[in-house]
Amino acid sequence: MAVLGGILLGAVDFALQKLLGYPWANLANSAAVWAVAAFALGYRVRGGVLRAAVAAIVLLVVAVPVYYVTATVWQDDNLANAWAPTALLWMFFGVLAGAVFGPAGVWARLAGWRGAVGLALPGAVLFTEAVRLARRGEAATAVLEAVLGIVVIAAAGRTWRKRAIGLAVAVPLALLGFVGYQVGGFA
């Protein structure tokens, strides 16, 4: 399932960028949306956090070269882009994101603090990226990502109480994420 999901994620991401206009094309190519895909896979996977982490890592790592292969087929890009340093860096980020967001999907089904953090993480990453985009003047995409953050928390939360707690926890996590963007030079 993770390999097929990675193939779909990489190919559909590139296709949507080409087929959709602004701001939807930007949303399709959002790193935060890829992290949410890893969360969704982890949420669906049964068998614990290790299995969810591995599945999410496979999803994201496979998606990267498929994205570049799709670009080769679609617009005759150089196939070497699929293993270029930029692609390898994105695969490395896929390992990191998969290791965090896959288990978060499992945690989101639990009670207690892990459930709150797990449910909050996909919204937080979307809120963080929304702030970064708003600062860069991409307000329309920022609004879409913020709304998507709320929708993901609402969809994954099983009760209104869990949804409210998830949203409340997402805000400080998003601030932490934004500080991380700043420190990492991505803002």
N, C-alpha and C positions, 0 to 999 in steps of 0.2 A: 504494500500500500504506500509506503514512504517513497519508493523509487518512482512509482507511477505518479504520485502527487508532485514530486520534484520535476518530473517531465512536464506535467501540466502547468505547474507554477511558472517555470522558466519560459515555456512557449507562449502561454496565455499572457503573461506579463508583457513580453515584447509585442505580441499581436495587438493588445489593447492600447499600448503606446502609439502604435501606428494608426489604429482605427478610430480612436477617441480623440476629441479635442480637449483643450485646457478647460477645467482643471482635472478632468477625469483621467487623462493620460498620466498626469503627475501622480495621481493617487495609485494608479496601476503599478507604477515603478517605485513606490515608496518602500524603503527599508523597513519601516514600521509595519506595513501591511504584510511583508514577508515574515516578520516576527509573529504577527497574529496568525498567519498560516501555520507556523510551528506550534503555537499555543493550541490552535484548533485540532491539530493532529494529536498533540499530547492529551487534550481533553477527551478525544475519541478513543485513544489507545487504552486498553485494559492491561494491567500487569505491572504497574508500578512506575516509579520515576525513572529508573534506569532504562527501561524499555522505551518510555516516552522520550527521554533525552536522545537515545540512539536513533529512534525514528525521526525526530525533528531535525537532528543533525544530517541524516541521510537526505531528508526532504530538501533542506536548504543547500547542501553541498551539490546535490544532483541538479538542482534548479539553475545554478550559475552557468555551467557549460552548456546546458540546454538553451538558456537565454542567448548565448553567443552563437550557438549553432543555428538557432532560429533566425538571428540577425544575418547569418551567412546565407541561409536559404531565401529569406525575405528580400534582402537588399544587397546581396553579394559582398557582405563584409568579409574580411579576412578570417578564415577558420582558425588561424593561430591565436586569435583573441580568446578562444575558449580555454587556453592554458597560459595566457600571458600573465605577467605579474599582477595586473589589476584583477583578473579573474581569480587568481590564487588568493589574493588579499580578501576578496569577497567570500571565497570559500572558507577562509579562516574566520571571518566574521560570522559566517553561517554556523561554524562549529560552536562559537561562543553563544550566539543567539539560540541555537537549538538546545544547548546545554542548560539554558535558563528558561526559555519559553515552553519547551516540551514538558519539563516537570511542572511548570506553572499550570499547565492544562490539567495535570493530574491533581495538583493541590486545589485547584478551583472547585473540585467536587467535594472537598473535605470541609469539616467544621473547624472552628478555631482560627488562630492567627495565620496558619498556612493557607487555609481556605480564603481568607481575606486578601492575603498577598497574592496568591495565585490568580484570583479573580481580578484583582486590580492591575496586574502587570500588563496585559494587552492594552487596556485603556491608557495606562500611564505612558507606554511607549508611543502611542498615537498622540496623546496630549503633548508629549515632549517634542515630537516632530512638528506638531501643529504650531507650537510656540516658535520653533526655529524657522519654519516657513513664513510665519507672520512677520518675523523680524527681517526676513529677506524680501518682503513685499509680495509674497504669494498668498494673499489673504483668502482667496477662494479655495485653494487646496487646504489651507490651514483649517478653515471652517469644516470642510468635508472630513478631515482627519479627526477633528474634535467630536463631531457628531458620530462618526464611526466608533470612536472610543466609548462613547456612552452606549451605543447600540450593542457593542461587543459585551460590555459588562452586563447590560440588561439581558442579553440573550443567554449568556453563560450562567448568570446567577439564577438559582432555583427559587428563591423567595424574594419578596420586596426588601426584606431586612438585609439579606445577603447582598442584593444589588446596591442598596444604600451604603453599606459598609465598604463594598468594593469600590464604589465611586469615591467615597471619603478617603480611602487609603490610596487611591490612584493619584490624587492631587499631590501629596508630598512625594510620592515615588516619581511623579513626572518632574517635579522640581529637582530632585536628586539626579534624574536622567539628564535634565538640561544642564546642570552643573557638570556632569560627566561629558556632555557634548562640548561645553566651554573648555574644560581642562584638556580634552582630547583634540581640540582645534577643529571640531566639526560644526560649530555654531555659525 
